[in-house]
Amino acid sequence: MTAAADLVTWLRAAGEPTRLRLLALCAQREFSVSELALAVGQSGPRVSRHLKILCAAGLLARLRVGQWVHYRLAQDPAAAGFLQALVADLDPADPLLAPDRGRIKAAGVPAAQDPAARSRLDEALGSFITSSAGPGRHGSALVVGVQHHAMLASALRLALDGTAVAHSRRAAQAAGAFLKREGITCRIVFTDPAQGPVGPDLVRSGPHFEAVVLDRLAPQAAPLSAWLAAGRQVLASGGRLWLFERTESLSARQDGAPAQPLARLRQLLDEAGFACERLSPIQAGREHVLAAVAVPAWAVRAASVA
């Protein structure tokens, strides 16, 4: 039998629209804060407050997966029984719930991976940067997205001065702690995603970064075209841009014909004013990534004329 006090606690925690939506999502599988924030269309801090209430009530459990924290339904028998009955009575097509699943699907959020697969992907991203950087070191580097620490370290080690943009304070803290352990000096800037991928301050500073890395493997609300435009604004004239994009996000059908992710990415780079130097698929576990290196198109045209 369930204690009345426990039942009241659970009902109070679950009896709020956003928290009910979060429980319905976590009934599918575990999610990170950023993925849940994308699904419900709210800020990370606001979703974190709801998750804290659900965890305190014993309805959700925090699960550390490598460098990340995921949330899943509680496994305690009493709470699990309550949640099972609650979720079973929810209609997936309900107007309150259906859009959340749609946003997760549209963003191409991959299924949860094991820590080993995450580590392999992180190392593969770092190796791609190192192998395509060329000789010498860049004067300054900007890394947008700090969830892949090995990649972040590889990019920063190739520059004399580094700046990283984080889209959540938790991600900024985790990246800062990692870089400190590695002895890497870097300025980490927190930017609200609503202000753009890079943030207005860096955009106003002008195109002065010789290396720009765009890591879009976390769920993103802004389209790839907006990221490329921002990267173009801060990239120096002779600089080089790296891009990591989920293959799934470029696999939507175009004009009724099957999409070709590689061709689609080349097209988007061209439309943003870049010339693609290298484009490679990367696979780790169940995640498929397209990695690209590009330079300003005008620089290529100028070199060919000369």
N, C-alpha and C positions, 0 to 999 in steps of 0.2 A: 504494500500500500504506500502511496505517496503522501508525505506530510503536507498538511494544508499550507504551512508557511512556505514550503518549497514551491508549491503550485502557484501561490500568489506571486512569488518572486518571478517565476517564469512567465506568468501571464503579463505582469507589468513590463517585463523586458521585451517580450515579443509583441505586445499590443501597441506597437507604433509602426506606421507604414514603412518607413525606411528600414527599420530593424527586421520587420517581417520579410521584406525583399531580400535582405542580406542572408537571412536564414534559408530562404528558398534557393538562393544561389549556391550557398555552401552545402546544400543537400545534394547538389550535383557532384561536387568535388571540392578540393581545397583551392583557395584563391589568396593572392597577395592583396595588400591594401590598395595598391594602384589599380589592380584589375577590378576590384570591387567598386572603387571610386568611378572608374570608367563606366562600369555597368549601370550604376544608379545615377550617373550624371551629376555627382556632387564632388566637392573638394576632398582631398586626402585627409586633412585634419578633421573635417566634419564626420567623414566615414569612420575615422579612427575613434572618435568619441562614441559613436554607436557600437563599434566593435568592443570597446572597453566595457560598456554596459552589458553587452551580451556575454562577454567572458566572465565578468563579475557575477552574473546570475547563474553561471555554470552551463550555458547553452552552447557556447563556442569554446574551442580550445585553440591555443596558439601552438604552431608547429614550426620549428626552425628547420629550414631546408638550405643547408650551406650557409650563405651570407644573407639569406632572405628569411622573412617570417611569413608563414601562411596561416590561414584560418580554416578550420573545419568544424563540423558539428561535434558536440561533446560525445564522448564514448561512455560516460557513466550510465549504467543500466537504467536508472530512473529517468534521468534527463533524456536519454536516447529514446525511451518509450514515449515520452511526451512529444519530442520532436518528430518522431515517426508518425504519430497520429496527427500532429499539426500539419506536416508537409503533405501527408496523404490526402488531406481534405482540401488542399489548394488546387485550383484549376490553372495549369500552365498557360492557358490562353487568356487568363484574366487580364484586363487592361492595365492593372497595376504591375503585373509581373512580366508579361510577354516582352515589353520593350527592353528590359534588362538583358534577357537572353539574346535579343536581337543585336544589341550593342556589343556584347561579348563576341558573337559570331562575326559581325561586320568588321571588328577590329582584328580578327584573326588571332585571338588570344590562344596560344598553344596549350595543350594539355599539360598538367603539372609534370615536371621531370624530376628524376632522382638527382641527388647532389652530384654524382659522378658525371652525369650527362651535362649538367650545368657547368661543371669545371672544365670538361673537354671543350665545350663551346667557347667558354671564356678564353682558354688557351689558344684555340684556333683563331679567334678574332685578333688576339695579340700577335700571333705568328704572321697573320696576313698583313698587319701594319708594318711589322719589322721587315718582312721580305719585299715589300713594295715601296719602302721609304727612300731607297737610293742611298748613295754615300753621303757622309757628313751629317750634321745636326741642323735642325731648323732653329730659327731665332726664337719664334714664339708659336705655341700650339694651343688650340682651343678644343676641348672635348665636351660635347653636348650629350649628356646621359652618362651616369656614373655607376650603373648597376653591375657592369662587368669589370671587376677590379684588375684582373690580369691584362685585359685590353687597355684599360686606363693607364696602367703602369708602363706598358709598351709604348704608348703614344707619348707620354710625358718624358720618357727617357731619351726620346729622339729630339727633344727641344731644350733650348737653354732656359726658356721661361714658359710656364704652363698655367692655364686657367681651365677650370672645369665647371660646367653648369649642371646643377642638380635640380630636379623638378619636385623634390620633397625634402623636407628637413631631415627626415630619418635617413634617406639615401645620402644626403650630404654628410651627415655624421659618420655613417658607416664607411664612406669613401675616405673621409678625413682620417679616421682611425687606421685604415689600411695603409694609406700613403705614409703616415707617420711611422708605422712599423717598418715600412720598406725604405725609409730614409729619403723619400721623394718630396721635394718642396713644390707646392701647387696652391694657387688661390682657388678656393671653391666658392662659387656663387649660387645662391638659391634663387630660382626664378619661378614665379607662378606660371604654370602652363597657359593660363588665360592671357598672359602678356606676350605670348609667342615662345617658340622653342629656345631662343637665345636670350631674350629679354631686351627691353628698350635701351638700357644703359650701354650694353656692349654694341648694339647696333649703332647708337649715336657715336661711339668711339671710332667708327669708320673701319675700312678694310685694312687691317694691319697684321692679322694672324697668317703666318706662313704655312701652317698646317691646321686644318679643321677636320674634326672627326664627328660624324653624326651617328649616334647609336640609337636606333629607333626600335630596338627589339622589345622594349617594354611597351605595354599598350599606350597608344597615342591618340589624342582627340584631334590634333591638327593634322591635315593631310601632308603627304610627302612633299608636294609642291611648295607648301609653306616653309618646310624645313630647308629645302634647297634654296629658296629665295633668301632666307635668313643666312644660310651658309655663304651665299654669294656676296652678301652685304658686308661680311666681316673678313672674307678671304682676301689676302694681299694679291696684287696683280700677278706675281710669279709663284703663287702658293699652290698647294695641292689639297684636295678634299677627299676624305674617306667616308664611305657610307655603308652602314649595315642595316638591311631591311629584311623583314620576314617575307619569304617567298609567297606565303599564303595571301598577303595583302595585295599582291600584284597578280593574283591568279583569277580575279573576277573576269567574267566573259566580257569582251568588248564588241559592241555592235552585233551581237548574236553569234560571234565566232569565238572559239576557245582562245583564251588569253595566252600569250607567250611571255612569262615573267621577265626573261632576259631582255627581250625586245622592248617590252614596256618600260623597263628601267632605263634602257638606253634612250628611249624617246623622252622620258621625263627629264633626264639629265640634259639632253639637247635643248628642250624647251626652256630649261632654267639657265641656259647659257654656259653649259659645261661640255667638254669633250672627254669621253670616257677613255681612260688609258688601260684599265684592267677591270674585268668583271668575272667573278668566280663564285660558284655555289659552295656553301659550307653546310655540312650536316653533322649534327651531334644528337644522338638519341632520336627523338621524334621531331626535333626542330630543324627546319630547313631555312637557311639564310642566304641572301645574295649579298656579296661583298664587292664594293666598287671603289675604284680610285679614279678621280677626275681632276681636270685642270680647267681654268677659264678658256672657253672656246676661242676668244679673240687672240689669246697668246699662241695657240696652235696655228691660227691663220697667219699671224705676224711672222712666226718662225718659218712657215712654208714660203712666204713671200721673200724673206731674207735669204 
